Amino acid sequence: MIFKPKYMIKAVALIGFCFCSCTERTLEPRPEVEPVPIRLYTGIRTRALVSVFGETFVGIAYGSRTGEYNGAWDGVATDNEIRLTPERYYPADGSALFLRGYYPPAPLAVDGSLTYRLTGEEDLMLTGEQSGSLSSLFGPAEEQSLMYRHLLTRLSFALTIEAEDTEGLRVRELHLNGLAGEVSLSLATELLTAADETVSVPIYTVEEGGDGLGFTDGKLSLPGYVLVQPSATFTLDLTLAVDDDRTHDRVYRELPIRFEGGGTGEGGISYTVKVELPSPSAPDPVEISAVATVGEWQAGKPGSGELDGGKVNGESLK
């Protein structure tokens, strides 16, 4: 069979058209995958100072490997959810994302640590690490959520005094010594390290021209609390007014706080330090016997501590 030239030209043209059509279809761009926003859920395991998140700014450290964080995102925590600002998305390639939340927000160092200045008023909280991806999203279940827990120890103070007449007795000042000026928090190890420098913080100071806090039936619960680094040594300075003449004040210095059983204060636990003072009319020197009962911030073993020792006029009792 002999092909005529005009038919050969048509055949070649047809083959070329088919080839071009197939090539064009092959080179057509694939449709882009719609980015999936990250939705995070949260909560607080302990009985918190920030008991319910309400538009609370938090930090979210992120990374592509467990324990290694490349940077941090800003977030706003509500009752049970964290809203990332701006919105963030899961990796489009399906790889895992590792997150850990912390409060309050602070700059994340290259080594994955945070540095805080302690004031006695600021709480520190941290979550465990959670991972998520396009095939395994973060969810509302506790094992998928960023659950915050307290890292610091909370101390509140209550005083009793052995005196028949307490009408003129008032507390002018109470200071806590031993608060770390600065702490460093490692996100990888969850280790909180306190600097050597410590400061004194006022628990209560009478206002100028004020009389101080009086006792009721020999008891006084001081207002407020202080948040301190765990596993540390603390002492108290206390000034007790016995009348309107300040030269008659009883001054107790560096009364050591000891924890029962030889332990130390634990993070996430609330301790109420109960100081038992002798009657101001007792002869000098008078030994102070004081006991601190301990409440719980979270499920766990309650503890107690002792504020043991101390003498009137600032002498230390051992």
C-alpha positions in Angstrom: 0.0 0.0 0.0 1.3 3.4 -1.0 0.6 6.5 1.1 0.1 9.6 -0.7 2.0 12.7 0.5 -1.1 14.6 1.5 -2.3 11.8 3.8 1.2 11.5 5.4 1.1 15.2 6.2 -2.3 14.8 7.8 -1.2 11.8 9.9 1.9 13.7 11.1 -0.2 16.7 12.0 -2.7 14.5 14.0 0.1 12.8 15.9 1.6 16.2 16.7 -1.7 17.5 18.0 -2.2 14.5 20.2 1.3 14.8 21.6 0.9 18.5 22.3 -2.5 18.0 24.0 -1.1 15.3 26.3 1.9 17.5 27.1 -0.3 20.4 27.9 -2.4 18.3 30.3 0.7 17.0 32.0 2.1 20.5 32.6 -1.1 21.8 34.1 -0.5 23.0 37.7 -1.9 20.8 40.4 -4.6 22.5 42.5 -3.2 24.0 45.8 -4.1 22.3 49.0 -6.2 24.5 51.2 -4.2 25.4 54.4 -5.6 23.9 57.6 -5.6 26.4 60.6 -4.3 25.1 63.9 -6.9 25.0 66.7 -5.5 24.6 70.2 -7.3 23.7 73.4 -6.2 24.4 77.0 -6.9 24.1 80.7 -5.3 24.4 84.1 -4.7 21.3 86.1 -4.2 23.0 89.4 -6.3 25.3 91.5 -5.0 28.4 89.9 -4.4 32.1 90.5 -5.4 32.4 86.9 -8.2 29.9 87.6 -10.0 30.4 84.3 -8.3 31.8 81.3 -10.0 35.0 80.1 -8.3 36.7 77.2 -4.9 35.8 78.8 -1.8 36.3 76.7 0.4 33.1 76.5 3.4 31.9 74.6 3.5 28.8 72.3 6.9 27.4 71.5 7.0 25.3 68.3 9.5 23.0 66.6 9.7 20.1 64.1 11.4 17.7 66.6 10.5 16.8 70.2 12.2 19.0 72.7 13.7 21.3 70.1 11.9 24.6 69.6 12.7 26.9 66.6 10.6 29.9 67.8 7.5 31.0 69.5 4.0 32.2 68.6 1.7 34.6 70.4 -1.6 33.3 71.7 -4.6 34.4 73.6 -6.1 31.8 76.0 -9.8 31.8 76.8 -11.7 29.4 79.0 -10.6 26.3 77.2 -9.1 27.4 73.9 -6.0 29.2 72.6 -6.4 31.6 69.7 -3.1 32.1 67.8 -2.4 35.6 66.7 -1.9 35.7 63.7 -3.5 32.5 62.6 -1.1 29.6 62.1 -1.4 26.5 59.9 -0.3 22.8 59.9 2.7 22.0 57.7 1.4 21.3 54.2 3.7 18.3 53.8 2.0 16.5 56.6 5.0 16.6 58.9 4.5 16.7 62.7 4.5 20.0 64.7 5.7 20.0 68.4 4.2 22.6 70.7 4.6 23.6 74.3 2.8 26.5 76.1 4.1 28.8 78.7 2.9 31.8 80.8 3.6 34.7 80.9 5.0 35.3 77.4 8.8 35.9 77.3 11.5 35.9 74.6 12.6 32.4 73.7 16.4 32.1 73.8 18.4 30.1 71.1 18.9 27.2 73.6 15.1 26.9 74.2 15.0 28.7 77.6 13.0 31.5 79.1 14.2 34.0 81.7 11.9 35.7 84.2 12.3 38.3 86.9 10.4 37.3 90.0 8.4 39.9 92.0 6.5 37.6 94.3 3.3 38.5 92.4 3.8 36.9 89.0 2.7 33.3 88.4 4.7 31.0 86.1 3.0 28.2 84.3 4.0 25.5 81.7 2.4 22.8 79.7 3.6 19.4 78.5 4.6 19.0 74.9 2.0 18.0 72.4 2.4 17.0 68.7 0.0 17.4 65.8 -0.1 17.1 62.0 -2.6 17.1 59.2 -3.3 13.4 59.9 -3.5 13.9 63.7 -4.9 17.2 64.7 -4.7 18.9 68.1 -8.0 18.3 69.8 -10.1 19.1 72.9 -9.3 15.8 74.8 -6.9 16.4 77.7 -4.2 14.1 76.1 -4.3 16.4 73.0 -4.5 19.8 74.8 -2.0 22.2 76.2 -2.7 21.8 79.9 -1.0 24.4 82.1 0.4 23.7 85.6 1.9 26.0 88.2 5.7 26.0 88.7 6.0 28.3 91.7 5.2 27.8 95.4 2.5 30.0 97.0 2.9 31.2 100.5 0.3 33.0 102.6 0.7 33.9 106.3 -1.3 33.7 109.5 -0.2 34.8 113.0 -1.3 33.9 116.5 -0.1 35.5 119.7 -0.2 34.2 123.3 -1.5 37.2 125.1 -4.6 37.8 127.2 -5.0 41.4 126.0 -4.3 41.8 122.3 -6.2 45.1 121.8 -3.0 47.2 121.4 -1.0 44.7 119.5 -0.5 45.3 115.8 1.7 44.0 113.0 3.6 46.9 111.3 5.7 44.9 108.8 6.3 41.4 107.5 8.9 40.7 104.9 10.0 37.5 103.2 13.7 37.0 102.5 15.1 34.6 99.9 13.1 35.3 96.8 15.2 34.6 93.7 15.7 37.8 91.7 15.7 35.8 88.4 14.9 32.3 87.2 15.6 30.4 84.0 13.2 27.9 82.6 14.3 25.2 80.2 11.5 24.1 77.9 13.2 20.9 76.9 13.8 19.7 80.5 11.1 21.7 82.3 13.8 22.6 84.8 13.4 25.9 86.7 16.8 27.3 87.8 17.1 30.1 90.3 19.9 32.7 90.2 22.1 33.1 93.3 20.9 36.7 93.9 17.9 36.9 96.3 15.8 39.8 97.4 13.4 40.7 100.2 9.8 41.2 99.3 7.1 42.9 101.6 4.2 40.7 102.6 2.7 43.6 104.5 3.9 47.1 105.3 1.8 49.6 107.3 0.9 52.8 105.4 2.4 56.1 106.6 0.3 57.3 109.5 -1.4 53.9 109.8 -1.7 51.7 112.9 -1.0 48.3 111.4 -3.0 45.1 111.4 -4.6 44.1 114.7 -5.4 40.7 116.1 -8.9 39.3 116.7 -9.1 36.8 119.5 -5.3 36.4 119.2 -5.4 35.6 115.5 -4.4 37.5 112.4 -4.5 36.3 108.7 -2.4 38.6 106.6 -3.9 39.8 103.3 -2.3 38.6 100.1 0.3 36.0 99.3 3.7 35.7 97.7 4.8 33.4 94.8 8.4 32.0 95.2 10.7 29.5 93.6 10.4 26.0 94.9 13.1 24.1 96.8 14.6 27.2 98.4 15.5 28.6 101.8 13.4 31.5 103.2 13.3 33.7 106.3 10.9 36.2 107.8 11.4 39.7 109.3 8.4 40.8 111.4 7.8 44.0 113.4 5.1 43.9 116.2 3.8 47.1 117.7 2.8 46.8 121.4 1.7 50.4 121.8 1.9 53.8 120.0 5.6 54.2 120.9 7.7 52.7 118.0 10.7 52.4 120.3 8.8 49.7 122.1 8.2 47.6 119.0 9.2 44.0 119.0 11.4 43.1 116.0 12.0 39.6 114.8 14.7 39.1 112.2 15.6 36.2 109.9 13.2 33.6 111.3 13.9 30.5 109.2 11.1 28.7 107.5 11.6 24.9 107.7 9.5 22.3 105.9 8.3 19.3 107.9 10.2 16.1 107.3 13.2 18.0 106.0 11.7 18.7 102.7 11.4 21.9 100.7 8.5 23.8 99.2 7.1 22.2 96.1 6.0 24.0 92.9 2.2 24.1 92.5 1.5 23.8 96.2 0.0 26.5 98.5 1.5 26.8 102.0 -0.1 28.8 104.8 2.7 29.7 107.2 1.2 30.0 110.7 3.5 31.9 113.0 2.9 31.6 116.8 4.3 34.6 118.7 4.9 34.7 122.5 3.3 37.3 124.7 5.3 40.6 124.4 5.3 40.7 128.2 7.3 37.4 128.3 10.9 37.8 129.6 13.7 38.1 127.0 15.0 36.2 125.2 11.9 34.3 124.3 11.9 31.4 121.9 9.4 31.5 119.1 7.6 28.3 118.2 5.8 28.6 114.9 4.2 26.0 112.6 3.2 26.3 109.0 0.3 24.2 107.7 0.1 23.5 104.0 -2.8 23.4 101.6 -2.9 22.0 98.1 -3.0 23.7 94.8 -3.3 20.4 93.0 -3.9 16.7 93.7 -0.9 15.3 95.6 0.5 14.9 99.1 -0.1 17.9 101.3 2.9 19.0 103.4 3.6 21.4 106.2 6.5 23.4 107.3 7.9 25.0 110.5 9.0 28.5 111.1 11.2 27.5 114.0 13.5 29.7 116.1 14.0 33.3 116.4 14.5 35.7 119.4 13.0 39.0 120.3 15.2 42.0 119.3 16.5 40.4 116.1 18.6 37.7 117.6 18.5 34.4 115.7 17.3 31.3 117.5 18.7 28.0 116.4 
